[in-house]
């Protein structure tokens, strides 16, 4: 016995090092969107310093709550380090029962279903608290019900366990992308109201490495921050709305990441977009078609010391000389020509204070009501006279649109809308089969009238493509896997917000069909060629190659149908995601090629590459200049060079005695142009991309 006791004591001592478990307080989970905190006091750890030798290894809890995806659950360490254990999972199912989170678990909790009984990896590594801090002290389980006023719940029990071979912190040190570092000084970010924080942006330029330890050089100052979005903020990676402010909390207009100065910005999360470019591809296309779309920049984000993955830092849609370039409308401009603009409207979620009910119903769904929301001037400042004017303008447009002679080129709808913008808006949202493009996040704007002409309503800017460019479980229109289906018929799907249905009527006009088909054919030879689209995808994938690995290590959702409920399998690699994206686009283009209506016999300009065009533009893409290189037997020949925009409008026409002269395009807006070369009684066309 004298020999056995020391061995037993040694084993007990060893076991105390291997695992020590502590229990926390319990209680109700309020349903007001505010953080609930449950306290656990850790004392007498075998080793007070948390690292891989002795560190946090497991968190377990039992929680009673209906609609699990409402809950965001965090663990907060004594030094303030916060770990996102669970957010936005479980859908409408109930409860967490015998749920344990351990970094050594074989699968992520993202792969499981309610009530999540078993052992799973958390959404953020437990190793982040094993950072050398003193583990003795107050730990907190922090729970936020993100959907207030619907249901309450209860924390029944929760424990944390410390042991050997613990996970180490995820270390993010550098990126080829700009790095955005946000610090809230321990205050929780919520949907509303926004809270004070600081933001630093590190951007050492293209081709240079950005270090987390670098001094912020693009912005280093105060912000207000809150969650943004509707469905998207229920997902684990949160989207943010940011306002740059000065020390007195006043709006501060600044230039950020090469974008014109403003104070309102957004950080778009990519949890639901595993190629990271569903939004950016759409915005780039619309911009290169000749319209404004929000500028953007890929970045990696750290919030309160916790790496959050790849985001897209973007402008908000604003009335601005550098954004939606329409006249400013002040509250004292309530009569005459000043009253006529500018206005921004949107077809979006609405309430009775920020919108009005249209007098007409969608032609294909007369049982549905439609509201338009006042975006600019915003509902808080728009005057009664301004409301009356824009309501009357829209009503006049709809009255003509739904009249027997709606297609008349003299008295028809063309007097009220800019057809080119409506066609391009239609093409982008149909190409991407955008679930939201016709029922919400759908913008329109009108400028101030000129002295002798009425400013027409324009469609755009395009916005919100998180659920686009893929097959989702949202009625047959959007779930078809063969590339088929018209997104503008979204009212057939019992949408959560009704579409105006204007396109249904516009497509009953043969002239509109013909213009649409001509424009589609033009774009298919340039911006919407398979080569152009796939080149963009490959270029962005290359830029994101290193960052995507960190992002998916952080969120662990590769191979899982997360976010928008996709109907097909989710690839387990980034390369697989990219290939799936490309395949989807090829199918969609083929279907649209075969199904877009219209006659092309009267197209004004047949543009695109002529297979017999034996010449080269260099450099292409171009920035300031390009040269024309003709075949050897035609060098130094006189040529006529015409440059057209994508609408067939002549931008420049040049006669050159010697074809080798440099053509200056400095000052041209970025986008795609058509260059026509005429020499030796021959004429050829090709595209030129100006960056």
N, C-alpha and C positions, 0 to 999 in steps of 0.2 A: 504493500500500500504506500509505503514511503516513496517508492519509485514511480508509482502511477500518478499520484496527486500532482506533482510538478508538470507532468505531461498534460493532464486535464486542464490545469490552469493555463498552460501555454496555449492549448487549443482554444480555450475560451478567450484568451487575450487576442489570439490571431483572428478569431471570428469577429471580435469587436472592431478590429481594424477593417476587416473585409466588408462588413455591413452594419451600419447604424441607421435606424429608421426613426423618424419623428412624425408626430401627428399634429395637424393644424385645427384651427377653430372652424366651425360650420355655421350655416345660417341661410337666410332667404337670399335669392337673387332678384333684385328689383328690376322693374320693367320700365325704366325711365331713360335708358341710354347712357347712364352714368356708371363709372367704375364701382364695382363691389370688391372689397378686399377682405380676405380671410387670413389670419395671422398664425404664424408658426415660429416658435422661439427655439432656436437650436443652441444647445449648450454642451460643453464637455465632449466635443469631437476628439477622436483619438489623435488627429493632427489638424490643427486649426487652419492650416494653409491648404486651399483647394487647388489640386492639380491632378495629373493622371495617376499619381501614387495614391492619393486619397481625394476623391472628389464626388460630386453629385452623379449618381448613376441611374436613378429612377424616380419618377413621379407617378403616383397613382391617385385616382379619385373616383368617387361615385357621385353623380349629379343627376337630379331629377329635373327635367325641363322638356317641354314640348318644342318641336321645331328646332332641332339641334343647330342648324346652320345659322341661327340668330346669334350664337355665342362666340365670342372671342375670348380665349383663355390664355393667360400669361402667368409665368412664374417670375417673381421679382426677388433678386438676391439682396443681401444686406448692403452691398455697395451700390445698389441701384440698377445693376445689369438686369435687363428684362429679356425673357425668352418667350417667343410666341409658340405655345404648346399646340394649340388647336384654334383654327379660325375657319368659319364658313363651310364646314363639312357636315354631312348627314342629312342635308335637305330638310324635308318636313318630318323626318322620323324623330323619335324621342329617346332621351336619356343617354347617359354615359354610365355603364354598369361594369364594375371591376375593370376599369380601363387603366392600363399601366403603360407608361412611356419610357423607353430605354433605348439608348443609342445603339445597342448591340442587337436589337430586335431585327428579324429578317425582312420585315416589310414596313412601309410607312403607314401611318394612320390614315393617310389619304386614300389608301387602297381598300380600307375597311368600310363597313356599314354599321349603322346604329343597331344595338347600343354599344358598339366598340368594346366588346368583352375580349380581353387578351392583352398581349404584349406587342407594342408597335413603336416604331421610330416617331418622334414628335416632328412637327413641321419645321422647327428650328433646333439646331443641335443643343443638347444639354451641356455640351462642352464649353459653351460660351461663359458659363459662370465659374468654370474651373480655371480661373485666370490669375491665380495667386492670391486672391482675396482671403480674408478671414471668414470662414464659414460659420463661425459662431455669431449669432445675432438674429434679427427679425427677418424672416422670409415671408413673402406674401403670395397668395394665389389671387390674381386679379381677373375678374370676369366682367365683361361688358355685354349686355343684351343690345345688339345693334338694331333691333326692330322694336322700338318702344311701344308701349300701350297695347300689347297683344297677349302676352302670357308671362307668368312669373315662374320661378323655379326654386331649387334648394340645393345647396352643397351638403351632402349627407356625410361624407368624410373625405379626407385627403391626407396623403403622406408623402414625404420625400426620403430617399435612401442615399447614403453615402457609402462608398466602398472603393476597392482597388481597381486598377485598370480602367479608370474613368476616361471619358472622351475629353479631348482637348479643344480649346476654342477654335472656331473657324477663323482663319487669318486672311484678311483681305488687305493687300499691300499696294497694288498698282494696277493700272489699266491703260489701254490705248484709247479708251473713251474718257470724256470728262467725268470727274468724280464730284458728286454733290453730297455734302456732309451737313446734316440737320441735327440740331440739338434743342430739345424742348425743356431742358433743365428739370427733368423728372415729371413734367406735366403730361397727362395722357392726351393724345390726339383723338378727337371725336368728330362726329359728322357736323354738328353745330353746337356751340359757336366756335369760331376759329380761336386759336390760342397763340400767344407770343412765343417766338422761337428765334434761333439764329440759323443762318445758312451760309455756307462757304462753297464756292464753286472753283474747282481746280481744273484748269484747261491750258495745257502747255502747247497746244497747237497740233495740227495733223502731223502724224509721224513721230511725235514725241511721247514719252511715257509720262503718265500722271501718277504721282505717289500720294497715298493717303496722308503722309506726313508733310507734304508740300504746303506752303502758305497759300491759302486761297488767293487767286489772282484775277478771277473774272467777277466775283462778287464775294463780299465778306461783311455781312451786316444782318439787320433785323428783318424778320418776316412775320406774317400771320399765316397759320396753316390749319387746315381741317381736311377731313375726308371729303371726297367728291364722288359723284356718280350715284347710280341707283343699285342695280344688281351687282355691279363690279365691286362695290365696297364691301359686299358680303364675302368676297373671296379672300384667301389668306394674304396675298400681296395687295396692299391697299393703294388706291389712287389718291392723289392729294391735290388740293387747290391751295395755291400760294399767292400771297400778296407781299410785295416788297414795300417796306415802310422805313421811315426815319426814326430817330430816337424819341420823337414825340408821338409815334404811332400814326403819323400822317402818310398818305400814299406817296411812294417814291418811285418815279419813273426812271428805269435804268435799262441799258442795253445789256442783254445777257446772251452768251453763246452765239454772237453774231446776229442776233435778232434786234429789230428796232426797239427803241425804248418804250416801256410800258411798266405797269405795276401788277397786272393780273397775269398769272401763269398757271400751268397745270403740269403735274407729273403723272403720266399715263402708265399704269401698271401693265405687265405682260403675262400675268398668270394664265389668262385665257387665250393667249396668242403665243404659241410655242415656236413660231418663226419670227416673232417680234416685229413684223413689218406689214401687218394687215392695214393698219392706219397709215403708215408712212408711204406705202406703195400708192394708196388711194390719193393721198394729198399730193404726191409728186406728179401723178398723172393729171390731176385736175389743174395743177399749176402749169404744167407743160402744155395743156390744152389752151391756155391763155387766160385763166381765171385765178382769183386769189384762193389759196388754201393755207391753213395755218403752217407756219414755219416750225421746224422741229429739230431735235438733236438727240441722238442716243446717248445715254449716260449710265453710270452705275451709282447707286444711292446707298448711303449709310445714315440711319436714323438712330440717334442716341447710342452710338457705338455698335449698332447691329446692322450687318450687311443685309440689304433688301433686294439686291439683284438688278437686272436691267430695266430701265425705265425709258420713256420718251418724254423729254422736257419740251413743252410746247407753249405756243401762244394760246390765249383764249380768243374766241371770235368776238371782235370788238369793232365798233365804228372808229376809224382811224385813217389818217392819210396813208399810212403804210399797211393797212389791213383791209377792212371793208371800207373802201374809199368813197364814202358818200358824205353829203353835206351834214354838218352839225345842226341839230334841231334843238333850239333853246326853248325854255318854258314860256317865253314871251312871244314866240313866233306862232301866232294863232290865226293868221289871215293872209290872204294874197299868195304869191308864189312861194314865200317862205314856208307856208304850211304844208307844201307838197313833198317835203323830204328833208333829211333822209330818214328812212324807217328800216328796221330789221325785224322780221317776223319769224316765228318757227312753229311747225306742227310738232307738238311735244306734249308731255304730261302737263296738265293745266289745272288751275282752280278758278273760281269765279272772280277773283281779284286780279288775275294777271292775263286774262284772255277774253275773247268774245266768241259767241256761237254764230257760225256762218248761216246765212239764210238758205243756202242750198245744201242738199245731201249728195253724197257720191252717186253718180249716175247708175252704177251697178249695184249699189246697196242703199236704196232710198230710205231704209229703216235706220241708218246710222247718222248720228250727229257728229259734226266736226267743229273743233275749236282751233283758233290760231292764237298764239301767245305773243304778247308785246315783248320783244327782246331789246329794241332800242327805238325811242327812249324807253327805259325800263318802266315797269308798272307803277313804281313809286313816284315817278316824276312826269309821266306823259299826261298831257292836259286833256280835258273833255273834247276840246276842238280838234286836237290831234287824233284822238281816238275816232271821232266821227269821220274825219277825212280819210284815214286809212281803211276804216271799215267800209266806207262808201266806195272807195277805189276797188277794193276786193269784190264787193258786191256787184259793181258795174262789170268787172271782168267776168265773174261767174254768170251774170245775166246774159252776157254775150256768148260765153262759152257754151251755155246750155240752150241757146236759141237755135231755131232751124237753120239760120244762115251763119252759124258760128265759124265756118271755114272761109268765109268771104275774105279775099285779100284786101278789100276796101273797108268793110265795116266789121270784120271778124276779130277774133281774140288777139291777132297779131298787133292790134293797137294797144294792147295792155301788157303783153309779156315779151321779154327778149327771148325769141325762139332758140337762138344759138346756145344760150346758157341752159335753157330747159333741156335741150337735146344732150348736151355734154353731161349735165347732172344725171339724166336718165341713163346714159351709157355707163358712167362710172358705177352707179348703184346696181344696174342690171349685170354688168360684167362681174361684179363681186357678189351678186345675188344677195344684196345687203338686207338683212332682216329688218333693220331699223331705218333704212334710207327713205322710206315713203310713209312711215307712220309716226315717227318721232325722230328727234335729232335732225329734222329736215328744215333747212333755213331758206328764207327768201328775203330780198332787200330791194328797196326802191330809193333812187336818188331824187334830189330836188328837180322840178321841171325847169326847162330852159324857157326863155321868153317866148319862143315860137314853137316849142315842141314839148310833149309829155314824156317824162322819164318812165320807162317801162319797168315792170317787175322782173327781177332776175332771180334765177334759182341758184342756191348755194349760199355760203361755202359748204362743201361736203364735210361730213362730220360723223364720227362714231362707227368704226368698222370692226369692232371686237368680235361680232358674231357673223361676220361676212367671210367670203372666200373659203367656205367649207360647208359640209352637209350637217345640218343640225336637226334635232327632233322638234321641229316647229311646223307642223302640218306638211302636206305633200310638196308644197312649193319649195320648201327649203331643205327637205330631207332627201330629195331625189339624188341618186348617186351617179346618174348618167349625164350630169351637166344641164339638165332641163329645168324649166320653170321660170315664170315671170314674177320677179319680186314686187313689181308695182301693183300686183293683184293681191296684196297682203290683206286687204279687207275680207278676202275669202277665208282667212285663217282665224277669225274671231280675235283680232289683235287686242292688246291691252290699251292701245290708243289708236283711234280711227284715222285712216289716211284720207286726204282731201279727195282722192280719186281723179284728180285733174288729168293725169296721163291717160286714163281709160278713155276720156272724151277726146283728148288731143290725138290719140292714135286712130280715131275714126275719121280724121282728115287726111286724104291722100297726099296733100302737100307736105304735111308734117311727117308722114311716113317716108316720103321721098327724100326730104332733107335729112331725116334720121339715117336712112340707108346710105346716102352719099357720105355723110360725116363718118359713119362706121367704117365704110370702105377706105376712106382717106386715112383714118387712124390705124386701121389694120396694116397698112403699108409702112407705118412709122411707129408712133408711140405704142400701139397695141399689137405690133407684130410679136410673134412668139419669141423671136431673137431679142427684141428690146426688153420685153417683160422678164425673160429668164436671165438676161444679163444683169438687170437690176437686182433680182433675187440673189444671184451668185455674188454680186459685189457686196451686198449688205451682209450676207452670210459670212463672207470672208472677214469683214470688219468685226463681226460679233463672235468670231470663232473662239477666242479665248474667254470672253465674258460669258458666253452661253454655258460653258462648263461650270463656272462658279454659280450662275443663276440656278441651274438645275440641281446642283449640289445643295443649294439653299432651300429650294422648294420641293424637290423630290417628286415632281408630278409628271415626268416623262413616262409614257406608256399608260397613262390614266386619262380617261375622258373626264376632264374637269372643266368647270366654267360652263360655257354654252354646251348643252348636251349633244355631242356629236354622235352620229349614227354608225360610223365605221371605226375600225381599230385605230388606236393611237400608237404611232411608232415609238420605239424605246430609245431612239438616238436622235440627235439634232439633224444629222444627215437624212435620216428617214423622214423627219418632219418636213424638211425642205423639199425632198422628192415628192412627198404627198401633196404639198402645196402646188408644185409645178404641174403634177398630173391633174389636179383639180382645175387649174387654170386652162390647161389644154382642152379638157373636156368641155368646159364652159364656153370657151371661144368657138369650138366646133359647133356647139348647139346654137349659139347666137349667129354665127355665119349663116346657118341654114334657116334661121327663124326670124331674124329682124326683117320687118316688112319694108316695102318701098321699091321704087323703080329708079335705076341709076342712069337711065338714058340721057337725062338732062342735067347731070352733075356739072357744076361750073368748072371744076378743075380736077382732072384725073391725075392725082399726085402719087408719087412713090418711085421706087427704083425701077428703072428701065433695064431689063436684062442685057440690052445691047449697048448700054452706056459704058463705053470704054474709056472712063476717066476716073480720077480720084480727087477728092477734097482732102486737104491736109493742112493743119491737124483737124481731126473730126472725132470726138467733140472739140470745139473751139472755144476760145474765150475772147480774144481781141482781134484775131485775124484768121484768114485761111487763104490758101492758094489752090489753083486748079491745075492739075497735071493731066494733059491730054496724051493720047497715044503718040508714039515716037514720030510717026509720019505726019502728025498734025501739030507738033510743038511750034511755038511762036506764032500761032495763027490768030487772026482777029476773032474774038468771041463776044457774044452778048450774054451777060449773066443776070438773071432775074431771081430775086429772093422773095418768097411768099410766106405768109404765116399759115397756120393750119386751117384758117377759114378761106384761103385762096386770095387774100388781100395782098396786093403788091407792096412790099416793104422797101425794096430798092431795085433799081435796074441800072446796069453798068455796061458800057461798051469799052472793051479793052483791045488795044492794038496788039498787045502781047499777052498771051494767056498766062504767062508766068508771073504777072504782077500780083502783089498782095492785095487782098480784099479786106478792108477794114470793117469789122462788125463791133467795134468797141462801143458800148452804150446800148447794144441790143439787150432786151430782156431775155433772161434765160428761158430755154424751151426748145422745141423742135421746129425747124423751118424747112421749106422745100426750096432747093436750088435748081433752077432750070438753066441748062447750058445750050447755047445755039452756036453752031459753027458748021461751015461747009454744007449749008442747007440741011443740016440735021439738028434735031432737038432731043435733049435727054433731061431727065429729072432724077434727083436723088435727095435724100434727107441730110440735113445738117443739124447737129445738136450743139446749142450754145450753152455753156455752163456759166 
